[in-house]
Amino acid sequence: MKEFIVNLFKNIKDFWKAYKKKLLIPILELLGLIIVCVVLVRLIGGHETLADYASKHPDIAYSSDTANTSDAK
């Protein structure tokens, strides 16, 4: 049993060496892209919540006259 576990960890180590660049680099690039997008959204979009918008524009936020596009022909 001990030999099986040792071989298992050796195989995992060999797999990691072979695919480290193929797996790790794209994952890090994706994480970097997500972080950049989050920062850009925060800088460009501001920090207004739906409650803030409703308090600034009550006529639009609480209007009962809505356009229902699913009924349009």
C-alpha positions, 0 to 999 in steps of 0.5 A: 500500500505504501508503494502505491501511495509513493507511486501515485504522488510520483505520477502526480509530480510528473504530471504537474511538471509536464503540464505546469506551463499549459495549465498554470499560465492560462489560468493566471492570464484569465485571473489577470483579465478578470481583475482588470475588468473588475477594476475598470468597471469600478472606475468607469461605472461608479458606485451607484446602487439600485436604491441610489438610482431610485432615490435620484429618479423616483419618476422613472423608478416607480413608474407604472407605465412600462413598455411590454415588448413581448406583446408588441407585434 
